[in-house]
Amino acid sequence: VVEWGDDVKAVSEDEAMVLVNHQATGDVCTLMMCLQDKGTVVRQMMWLMDHIFKYTNFGIVSLIHGDFFIRQQLVLLKDHLEKYYRSRNRKWIVLFPEGGFLRKRRETSQAFAKKNNLPFLQHVTLPRLVATQVILKTLVAPQENGTPSGGDTVRKESKSKGLQWVIDTTIAYPKAEPIDIQTWILGYRQPTVTHVHYR
């Protein structure tokens, strides 16, 4: 894996939302491998994922960890963030804004783009924005004239500054052939270079 772009380790102790494209189950493995040397990020992150993953082998682990399973009812996301994100000392939240795997969403994304005069995308889909908006509204500290609102502008060190960064992460596979989790485990493809770009 080759990482390039901005140095995300420099903001590893701040709160951040990581937006990453989603092509296959191996994306999670790739992202975890990349973030393991970025301070305490891996143990302080929350994942948002499709509800179907609740019924997989890592579903129980994700439930215990306090991750959120999206099933088109984003009304529950705000409550979940308020209940689990800060109480479990989470710093980063990972979201796949495309809403699922590229191969399953590409055609509907391209039809939507054509209908609404938006860019035609081949290697990613148009993002779904509702979950991103809920996260931003819930986790960003309210601001008044560039300072935290709430009357008292003196902040205690232990108090959260709120979400400070949005990290745009792109995972790119050679020849646009993503690696799934079975390939990671069984290694039946030839070694290849996967690129991960941060902005």
Salt bridges, closest charged atoms under 4 A:
GLU3 OE1 - LYS38 NZ 2.87
GLU15 OE1 - ARG86 NH1 2.75
ASP27 OD2 - HIS22 ND1 2.91
ASP37 OD1 - LYS38 NZ 2.88
ASP50 OD1 - HIS51 ND1 3.20
ASP67 OD1 - HIS65 ND1 2.79
GLU82 OE2 - LYS78 NZ 2.47
ASP168 OD2 - ARG199 NH2 3.08
